[in-house]
Amino acid sequence: MGEIIFWLIIMVPCSALLTGLGIYAFRRKKPMWFWSGSTVKEEEISDIPAYNRANGIMWIAFSLILWVSAFLGVFNISAAGIVLIAGCALGVPLLPIVYNRIYKKYRK
């Protein structure tokens, strides 16, 4: 039981953080950035709301991997770990690729 609680204490805040980042991107009036410390100027983006919506969807979709893993951990901690590792191994390298496609689509 202790390992499940420990798992949830770690996974729920991490999942919520990424979901929150997606929601923040949805609501942001200025263009959302991808890398920490980088900025995207308003003049660079043709449709800021659509660009931010696409960014939000990207982050929320990635957070779903963590949410699935978090709740799967309640039933089977080993399966949850496999989902987390596989999902991150595929998802983390995919994030910059998806972001670059979003940026190119909405760049002026």
Order of alpha helices (4+ residues) and beta strands (2+ residues): alpha-alpha-alpha
